[in-house]
């Protein structure tokens, strides 16, 4: 099972959209300061928390959905989901 996910930075309010086969491990990596110091989530200090997730059967499906969510229309959809909470 693969997932496309959205994390929100508690400090800055920025969002990150990604995809993975191991969601729990990936969220921990985003919050690990020593994982990859050049990554978007490491450069934006603060705790990254779960905001949204969709699951898919294949890597191709999840990549397609990730690309959609990273578009301007997809970001508007994500913001509406986050603000609706």
DSSP file (Angstrom, degrees, kcal/mol; ACC not computed):
  #  RESIDUE AA STRUCTURE BP1 BP2  ACC     N-H-->O    O-->H-N    N-H-->O    O-->H-N    TCO  KAPPA ALPHA  PHI   PSI    X-CA   Y-CA   Z-CA
    1    1 A X              0   0    0      0, 0.0     2,-0.3     0, 0.0    56,-0.2   0.000 360.0 360.0 360.0 137.5    0.0    0.0    0.0
    2    2 A X  E     -A   56   0A   0     54,-2.9    54,-3.2    56,-0.1     2,-0.4  -0.858 360.0-157.5-118.6 153.2    1.3    3.5   -0.9
    3    3 A X  E     -AB  55  20A   0     17,-3.0    17,-2.4    -2,-0.3     2,-0.4  -0.988  14.8-152.7-135.6 142.1    0.2    6.8    0.5
    4    4 A X  E     -AB  54  19A   0     50,-2.4    50,-2.4    -2,-0.4     2,-0.3  -0.932  34.4-177.3-103.3 137.0    0.3   10.4   -0.6
    5    5 A X  E     -AB  53  18A   0     13,-2.9    13,-2.2    -2,-0.4     2,-0.4  -0.910  26.1-145.0-139.6 160.8    0.4   12.7    2.4
    6    6 A X  E     -AB  52  17A   0     46,-2.8    45,-2.5    -2,-0.3    46,-1.5  -0.996  14.6-168.5-127.8 129.4    0.4   16.3    3.6
    7    7 A X  E     -AB  50  16A   0      9,-2.6     9,-2.4    -2,-0.4     2,-0.4  -0.888   7.4-152.6-113.0 148.9    2.3   17.5    6.6
    8    8 A X  E     -AB  49  15A   0     41,-2.8    41,-2.8    -2,-0.4     2,-0.6  -0.975  17.2-126.6-122.3 136.5    1.9   20.9    8.1
    9    9 A X  E  >  -A   48   0A   0      5,-2.9     4,-2.4    -2,-0.4    39,-0.2  -0.709  13.2-152.0 -81.7 121.1    4.6   22.8   10.1
   10   10 A X  T  4 S+     0   0    0     37,-2.8    -1,-0.2    -2,-0.6    38,-0.1   0.820  92.4  44.6 -62.5 -31.8    3.2   23.8   13.5
   11   11 A X  T  4 S+     0   0    0     36,-0.3    -1,-0.2    34,-0.1    35,-0.1   0.937 129.2  18.6 -80.3 -49.7    5.5   26.8   13.7
   12   12 A X  T  4 S-     0   0    0     33,-0.3    -2,-0.2     2,-0.1    -1,-0.1   0.680  90.7-128.0 -99.7 -19.9    5.3   28.3   10.2
   13   13 A X     <  +     0   0    0     -4,-2.4    -3,-0.1     1,-0.3    -2,-0.0   0.456  57.9 146.2  83.1   0.4    2.0   26.8    8.9
   14   14 A X        -     0   0    0     -6,-0.1    -5,-2.9    -5,-0.1     2,-0.3  -0.278  39.0-137.5 -66.6 156.9    3.8   25.7    5.7
   15   15 A X  E     -B    8   0A   0     -7,-0.2     2,-0.4    -3,-0.1    -7,-0.2  -0.863  11.3-159.8-118.3 155.4    2.7   22.5    4.0
   16   16 A X  E     -B    7   0A   0     -9,-2.4    -9,-2.6    -2,-0.3     2,-0.5  -1.000   4.7-160.5-132.1 132.6    4.7   19.6    2.5
   17   17 A X  E     +B    6   0A   0     -2,-0.4     2,-0.3   -11,-0.2   -11,-0.2  -0.961  27.5 143.3-115.5 127.9    3.2   17.1    0.0
   18   18 A X  E     -B    5   0A   0    -13,-2.2   -13,-2.9    -2,-0.5     2,-0.3  -0.877  35.3-130.3-149.5-179.4    5.0   13.7   -0.5
   19   19 A X  E     +B    4   0A   0     -2,-0.3     2,-0.3   -15,-0.3   -15,-0.2  -0.988  27.2 158.5-142.0 151.4    4.4   10.0   -1.1
   20   20 A X  E     -B    3   0A   0    -17,-2.4   -17,-3.0    -2,-0.3     3,-0.2  -0.979  44.9-132.5-161.3 165.5    5.7    6.9    0.5
   21   21 A X  S    S+     0   0    0     -2,-0.3     2,-0.4   -19,-0.2    -1,-0.1   0.547 106.6  45.0 -98.7 -14.2    5.2    3.2    1.1
   22   22 A X     >  +     0   0    0      1,-0.1     4,-2.1   -19,-0.1    -1,-0.2  -0.780  66.5 178.1-132.8  88.0    5.9    3.6    4.9
   23   23 A X  H  > S+     0   0    0     -2,-0.4     4,-2.4     1,-0.2     5,-0.2   0.906  78.3  49.9 -60.1 -49.5    4.0    6.6    6.2
   24   24 A X  H  > S+     0   0    0      1,-0.2     4,-1.8     2,-0.2    -1,-0.2   0.918 113.1  46.7 -59.8 -45.4    5.0    6.3    9.9
   25   25 A X  H  > S+     0   0    0      1,-0.2     4,-2.0     2,-0.2    -1,-0.2   0.899 111.7  52.1 -62.7 -41.4    8.7    6.0    9.1
   26   26 A X  H  X S+     0   0    0     -4,-2.1     4,-2.0     2,-0.2    -2,-0.2   0.890 106.8  51.4 -66.8 -40.3    8.6    8.9    6.6
   27   27 A X  H  X S+     0   0    0     -4,-2.4     4,-1.4     1,-0.2    -1,-0.2   0.912 109.4  51.5 -63.3 -41.1    7.0   11.3    9.1
   28   28 A X  H  X S+     0   0    0     -4,-1.8     4,-0.6    -5,-0.2     3,-0.2   0.902 107.9  52.6 -60.9 -40.5    9.7   10.4   11.7
   29   29 A X  H >< S+     0   0    0     -4,-2.0     3,-1.0     1,-0.2     6,-0.3   0.896 104.9  55.0 -62.8 -39.8   12.3   11.2    9.0
   30   30 A X  H 3< S+     0   0    0     -4,-2.0    -1,-0.2     1,-0.2    -2,-0.2   0.842 112.2  43.7 -62.2 -32.5   10.8   14.6    8.3
   31   31 A X  H 3< S+     0   0    0     -4,-1.4     2,-0.8    -3,-0.2    -1,-0.2   0.460  89.8  99.9 -93.1  -1.7   11.0   15.5   12.0
   32   32 A X    X<  -     0   0    0     -3,-1.0     3,-1.7    -4,-0.6     4,-0.5  -0.774  60.9-157.4 -87.1 111.1   14.6   14.1   12.4
   33   33 A X  T 3  S+     0   0    0     -2,-0.8    -1,-0.2     1,-0.3    -4,-0.0   0.736  91.1  49.5 -61.0 -23.6   16.9   17.1   12.3
   34   34 A X  T 3  S+     0   0    0      1,-0.1    -1,-0.3     2,-0.1     3,-0.2   0.421  87.2  87.6 -97.0   0.8   19.9   14.9   11.2
   35   35 A X  S <  S-     0   0    0     -3,-1.7     2,-0.3    -6,-0.3    -2,-0.1   0.984 112.0 -17.1 -68.2 -59.9   18.1   13.0    8.4
   36   36 A X    >   -     0   0    0     -4,-0.5     3,-1.8    -7,-0.2     6,-0.3  -0.779  57.9-164.6-150.8  99.7   18.8   15.3    5.4
   37   37 A X  T 3  S+     0   0    0      1,-0.3    -2,-0.1    -2,-0.3    -1,-0.1   0.607  88.9  54.8 -65.6 -12.8   19.8   18.8    6.3
   38   38 A X  T 3  S+     0   0    0      4,-0.1    -1,-0.3     5,-0.0     2,-0.0   0.482  83.7 110.2 -98.3  -3.5   19.1   20.1    2.8
   39   39 A X  S <> S-     0   0    0     -3,-1.8     4,-2.3     1,-0.1     5,-0.2  -0.294  79.4-114.7 -73.9 158.1   15.5   18.9    2.6
   40   40 A X  H  > S+     0   0    0      1,-0.2     4,-1.3     2,-0.2    -1,-0.1   0.882 116.6  49.2 -56.5 -42.8   12.5   21.3    2.6
   41   41 A X  H  4 S+     0   0    0      1,-0.2    -1,-0.2     2,-0.2    -4,-0.1   0.818 111.4  48.5 -73.6 -29.0   11.3   20.0    5.9
   42   42 A X  H  4 S+     0   0    0     -6,-0.3    -2,-0.2     1,-0.2    -1,-0.2   0.864 109.9  51.9 -74.9 -36.1   14.7   20.3    7.6
   43   43 A X  H  < S+     0   0    0     -4,-2.3     2,-0.9     1,-0.2    -2,-0.2   0.777 102.7  64.1 -71.2 -25.9   15.2   23.8    6.3
   44   44 A X  S  < S-     0   0    0     -4,-1.3    -1,-0.2    -5,-0.2   -33,-0.1  -0.820  89.8-144.4-100.8  95.2   11.9   24.9    7.7
   45   45 A X        +     0   0    0     -2,-0.9   -33,-0.3   -34,-0.1     2,-0.2  -0.137  53.2  67.1 -62.2 152.3   12.3   24.5   11.4
   46   46 A X  S    S-     0   0    0    -35,-0.1     2,-0.3    -4,-0.1    -2,-0.1  -0.460  89.1 -54.7 121.0 167.0    9.5   23.3   13.6
   47   47 A X        -     0   0    0     -2,-0.2   -37,-2.8   -38,-0.0     2,-0.5  -0.614  44.9-143.0 -81.7 133.5    7.5   20.1   14.1
   48   48 A X  E     -A    9   0A   0     -2,-0.3     2,-0.3   -39,-0.2   -39,-0.2  -0.855  23.4-171.1 -96.2 125.7    5.8   18.6   11.0
   49   49 A X  E     -A    8   0A   0    -41,-2.8   -41,-2.8    -2,-0.5     2,-0.0  -0.856  30.3 -90.7-121.0 153.6    2.4   17.1   11.8
   50   50 A X  E     +A    7   0A   0     -2,-0.3   -43,-0.2   -43,-0.2     3,-0.1  -0.330  45.8 160.0 -59.6 134.7    0.0   15.0    9.9
   51   51 A X  E     -     0   0A   0    -45,-2.5     2,-0.3     1,-0.4   -44,-0.2   0.602  62.5  -7.5-124.8 -34.1   -2.6   17.0    8.0
   52   52 A X  E     -A    6   0A   0    -46,-1.5   -46,-2.8     2,-0.0    -1,-0.4  -0.976  54.5-176.0-166.1 148.1   -4.0   14.7    5.2
   53   53 A X  E     -A    5   0A   0     -2,-0.3     2,-0.3   -48,-0.2   -48,-0.2  -0.983   6.2-172.4-153.8 142.4   -3.4   11.3    3.6
   54   54 A X  E     -A    4   0A   0    -50,-2.4   -50,-2.4    -2,-0.3     2,-0.3  -0.987  18.4-143.8-129.8 142.5   -4.8    9.1    0.8
   55   55 A X  E     -A    3   0A   0     -2,-0.3     2,-0.3   -52,-0.2   -52,-0.2  -0.838  16.7-177.5-111.9 147.8   -3.8    5.5    0.1
   56   56 A X  E     -A    2   0A   0    -54,-3.2   -54,-2.9    -2,-0.3     3,-0.0  -0.930  31.5-129.8-139.0 159.3   -3.4    3.7   -3.2
   57   57 A X  S    S+     0   0    0     -2,-0.3     2,-0.3   -56,-0.2    -1,-0.1   0.832  88.2  39.8 -78.5 -35.0   -2.6    0.2   -4.4
   58   58 A X  S  > S-     0   0    0      1,-0.1     4,-1.8   -56,-0.1     5,-0.1  -0.822  73.2-126.0-122.6 157.2    0.3    1.1   -6.8
   59   59 A X  H  > S+     0   0    0     -2,-0.3     4,-2.4     1,-0.2     5,-0.2   0.860 111.2  58.1 -63.7 -37.0    3.2    3.5   -6.9
   60   60 A X  H  > S+     0   0    0      1,-0.2     4,-2.1     2,-0.2    -1,-0.2   0.911 106.0  48.4 -61.9 -43.0    2.0    4.8  -10.3
   61   61 A X  H  > S+     0   0    0      1,-0.2     4,-2.2     2,-0.2    -1,-0.2   0.920 112.4  47.8 -63.4 -43.9   -1.4    5.9   -8.8
   62   62 A X  H  X S+     0   0    0     -4,-1.8     4,-2.4     1,-0.2    -2,-0.2   0.875 110.9  51.1 -68.4 -36.3    0.2    7.6   -5.8
   63   63 A X  H  X S+     0   0    0     -4,-2.4     4,-2.1     2,-0.2    -1,-0.2   0.901 110.0  50.3 -65.2 -40.3    2.7    9.5   -8.0
   64   64 A X  H  X S+     0   0    0     -4,-2.1     4,-1.8    -5,-0.2    -2,-0.2   0.920 112.9  45.6 -63.1 -44.3   -0.1   10.7  -10.2
   65   65 A X  H  X S+     0   0    0     -4,-2.2     4,-2.6     2,-0.2    -2,-0.2   0.881 109.7  54.7 -68.7 -38.1   -2.1   11.9   -7.2
   66   66 A X  H  X S+     0   0    0     -4,-2.4     4,-1.6     1,-0.2    -1,-0.2   0.922 108.0  49.9 -59.3 -43.7    1.0   13.6   -5.7
   67   67 A X  H  < S+     0   0    0     -4,-2.1     4,-0.4     1,-0.2    -1,-0.2   0.901 110.5  50.3 -62.6 -40.8    1.5   15.5   -8.9
   68   68 A X  H >< S+     0   0    0     -4,-1.8     3,-1.3     1,-0.2     6,-0.6   0.923 109.9  49.9 -62.2 -44.6   -2.2   16.6   -8.8
   69   69 A X  H 3< S+     0   0    0     -4,-2.6    -1,-0.2     1,-0.3    -2,-0.2   0.774 105.7  57.2 -68.3 -24.9   -1.9   17.8   -5.2
   70   70 A X  T 3< S+     0   0    0     -4,-1.6    -1,-0.3    -5,-0.2    -2,-0.2   0.546  90.5  92.4 -82.8  -6.3    1.2   19.8   -6.0
   71   71 A X  S <> S-     0   0    0     -3,-1.3     4,-2.6    -4,-0.4     5,-0.2  -0.321  96.1-103.7 -77.2 169.3   -0.7   21.8   -8.7
   72   72 A X  H  > S+     0   0    0      1,-0.2     4,-1.8     2,-0.2     5,-0.1   0.891 124.5  48.9 -63.0 -38.2   -2.4   25.1   -7.8
   73   73 A X  H  > S+     0   0    0      2,-0.2     4,-2.0     1,-0.2    -1,-0.2   0.892 111.4  49.7 -66.3 -40.3   -5.8   23.3   -7.8
   74   74 A X  H  > S+     0   0    0     -6,-0.6     4,-2.5     2,-0.2    -2,-0.2   0.891 109.0  51.4 -66.3 -40.3   -4.5   20.5   -5.6
   75   75 A X  H  X S+     0   0    0     -4,-2.6     4,-2.7     2,-0.2    -1,-0.2   0.872 108.5  52.0 -65.2 -36.3   -3.0   23.0   -3.1
   76   76 A X  H  X S+     0   0    0     -4,-1.8     4,-2.0    -5,-0.2    -1,-0.2   0.905 109.7  50.1 -64.5 -40.6   -6.3   24.8   -2.9
   77   77 A X  H  X S+     0   0    0     -4,-2.0     4,-1.9     2,-0.2    -2,-0.2   0.931 111.6  48.0 -60.6 -47.2   -8.0   21.4   -2.2
   78   78 A X  H  X S+     0   0    0     -4,-2.5     4,-2.7     1,-0.2     5,-0.2   0.928 110.6  50.6 -61.1 -46.9   -5.4   20.7    0.5
   79   79 A X  H  X S+     0   0    0     -4,-2.7     4,-2.6     1,-0.2    -1,-0.2   0.875 109.1  51.7 -61.9 -36.1   -5.9   24.1    2.1
   80   80 A X  H  X S+     0   0    0     -4,-2.0     4,-1.2     2,-0.2    -1,-0.2   0.873 111.4  48.0 -67.1 -35.6   -9.7   23.6    2.1
   81   81 A X  H  < S+     0   0    0     -4,-1.9     4,-0.4     2,-0.2    -2,-0.2   0.908 114.6  45.0 -68.9 -42.4   -9.2   20.3    3.9
   82   82 A X  H >< S+     0   0    0     -4,-2.7     3,-1.1     1,-0.2    -2,-0.2   0.915 115.0  46.7 -69.4 -43.6   -6.8   21.7    6.5
   83   83 A X  H 3< S+     0   0    0     -4,-2.6    -1,-0.2     1,-0.2    -2,-0.2   0.743 102.0  66.4 -71.7 -22.2   -8.9   24.8    7.2
   84   84 A X  T 3<        0   0    0     -4,-1.2    -1,-0.2     1,-0.3    -2,-0.2   0.657 360.0 360.0 -72.5 -15.1  -12.1   22.6    7.4
   85   85 A X    <         0   0    0     -3,-1.1    -1,-0.3    -4,-0.4    -2,-0.2   0.463 360.0 360.0 -81.4 360.0  -10.7   21.0   10.6
